[in-house]
Amino acid sequence: MLVTIVCMKWGTAFTASHVNALYAGVLRNMEEPFDFVCLTDDRRGLASGILTRHIPNLGLPEQAWRRGCWPKIGVFAPGLFPPGDVVLFLDLDVMIQQSLAPLVGVLRERHHFVIQREWNPDLWSLLPDSFRPDRGAQSSVFGFHAGDVDGIYHDFVGKAEAIIAQFKNDQSYLTQAVRQKSYWPTGFCVSFKRSCTKYFPINLLLPRIRQPRNAKIIVFHGKPRPWDTMVEKGQRWGSKRRFGVGPVPWIEQYFNQADAMLASLTNAAGNFDASAHTSAANTGPERANPPSYSHS
């Protein structure tokens, strides 16, 4: 079974740079071959190793694209990925900081829909998981086997108007609609808000933004997004009660590494292309194709 990592970009809330940064994070943290696919309405500016496909048509009214993240249901469209492939969906505002192999391993072992469990408010974190209320699914990170979840797409398309009237967003719908599902193991994915920031006024006494080093993925849901923290010294970011001041060094390092990796790949592709031109001039009309960095 091959692996496809998929993300989604539409409209103007996210940019090609955000997709490229996620791609670089995946490149640094995948040990086996994979395809990286972006479902998008605009592929301009995306790194050359990123495969693009159109966002499947769900028959949604325009206003539904701006709330609820309903286009995300298009990931389940039949035929979008090779049958049987492991598919791991990642939101663009997550940071990958450890190998993704354990998540892929969970999908291969369980062979059903796996998604992040919604985090509980801070006080509940003092209790073991089994004692915390199950608040449903959080759809920043989920996975499945292509072909096994086609029913989600068919169900949604068949009654889209009723579904978007009944449910607040995609993740509340998935919580109710998918019967055979489970959650990622505790600690695989952590919330930046819950794990790294503190409430006012404690954040003024303990201003350091902790990096959760044991987590595979850090999820930024709500405010801030990771790039919102990349500010000047003394500048505030975040929400009214959970905020930080000034840049966060380990977040800056993450995006600097992404920029450096993508620049290196672009330079390597350029050098390869130049050598191919030289070779063609010396030996005849045949030319090598430029390399693909999708690891597929």
Salt bridges, closest charged atoms under 4 A:
GLU32 OE1 - ARG108 NH2 2.99
ASP42 OD2 - ARG44 NH2 2.85
GLU62 OE2 - ARG66 NH1 3.46
ASP91 OD1 - LYS72 NZ 3.08
ASP93 OD2 - ARG225 NE 3.46
ASP122 OD2 - ARG242 NH2 2.39
ASP129 OD1 - ARG132 NH1 3.11
ASP148 OD2 - HIS111 ND1 3.14
ASP155 OD1 - LYS159 NZ 3.01
ASP170 OD2 - LYS72 NZ 3.93
ASP273 OD1 - ARG287 NH2 2.96
